[in-house]
Every structure is written in C-alpha cells, then in structure tokens.
Amino acid sequence: MPETQLNFEPTRSFGYHFVRYTVLPKVDKEVERLGNKEFLLRDIAWPIIDELLTKEQQAVRIVRAQSEGDDSMSSIVRFYVTFLAKGLGLYESCGKGWFRAKSDADFSEDDLVDSAIENGDEEAGEIDGWIYAFSFPSIVKENSVFPIKVGRTIKDVEVRVAEQVKGSATFEQPVILGKWQVRRFAPTESAIHNTLKARNKWRENAPGKEWFDTTVLEVESIIKFVANE
C-alpha cells in the first residue's frame, strides 16, 4: 500500500508533477546518504514509486494526444524519472544508467520542456501550465492594439517574464497584462500563436518570435475558445 494518500489523477501532467515534486525529492534524500558512490537511478526510484502508487494506479492507461495508442501510468512516471534527472542535471551521469551525486545543479524547467517538445516528446506537451501576456509601459494602449508578448511557462509567471527581459535593451520594467492557467499548455500556446498569425497580427521583425499586435481581450477570447469555455 502507498505510504501517503496522493491526489491521484490519470493524466500525464500528474505523472510529471508526481515525479518532479514527490519522487525526485525522495530520491535526493537517498542519494545524499550515498555520498560520492555511484548508483543506478532505477534501483532508488522504482521502489519509491511502488510505495506511493498502487498497482492499480500504475496500470491505468493514458491515451496519447497526437498519435494512436496509450501508455500505462507506470511507464509514464518511470520515463519522467530518467527524463527529468538527466534534463535537470540533478546527477552526474557515469554511463550505462549509473549516476553520481552532483551539487549546485543549474537548470530551467521551461527550457527543459521546450527542448523535449522540439525533440518530438509528446508527453512534455501534455503538461499543465500558464499562458502569459506582457508588454512595456511605453507601448501599452488603452483602446487599441499594441505589441504584446504571448508565452507559456510551467513555473511562476513573474519569474518567467523577468527571465524573458533579462539582458534586453530596455530600461523599462515589463507589465504583466494577464496570466491564465491551462491544461496542455504547449498546444494551447501554439493555437493562440497560429490564430493570431492567421489574423496577420504577428510582429515578424520584433526582438523575439512571440510578439503580436493584439489586445488582452483578444488573447483571452482565443484561450477560452481553445478551452471550450
């Protein structure tokens, strides 16, 4: 039986968050006890998963969003263990599945997900997250369209926007115009961008590929349409 009661949901998003925020922290504690010894990640992570999820929960099948077939929750969470451990640089890879503890890992979860999506990983695109819109005070208009950056993140919107403008050639602080929590945030963002491009709203020569001449109301209306609200 699981050692704790989890708010289990049969989704890929649950699998990601379960591994990222529940399984891997427990793995870290076990790795700390090993010091500098090498270890097989599966030898530590698999028993933790079995303690937290019942056999019935692990056997649940999740339909793939963009291709035929399905995957078990067991295969999904085990995939994310290795995927996140490597992508986040949590441990030093020693080859053939062996790892060693690594300190001061520096990572960006959004960059990790972006890389996974670009490499065709369907599961990464199924993660829940945020759609955000921001601009700068000098170009914001009350009753007209103006340049708005529309992006996505799986973490705090304010932190992501600060990252987006870090090092940019502007003396202004960004203004967050809106943020919306959505399911399957990657396909949702793509739908928004494609809709705005179809409406000839994309600013092709802007410093970045996600700037559009639009309004917050227009962005919000597209989000609601995509979400069928």
Secondary structure, DSSP 8 states (H G I E B T S, - for coil): --SS-----SSHHHHHHHIIIIIHHHHHHHHHHHTT--EEHHHHHHHHHHHHS-HHHHH-EEE-SSSS-EEEHHHHHHHHHHHHHHHTT-EEEEETTEEEE--S----HHHHHHHHHHTT-HHHHT--EEEEEEE-GGG--SSS-EEEEEEEESS-HHHHHHHHHTT-S-SS--EEEEEEEESSHHHHHHHHHHHHHHTT-B-TTSSSS-EEEE-HHHHHHHHHHHTT-
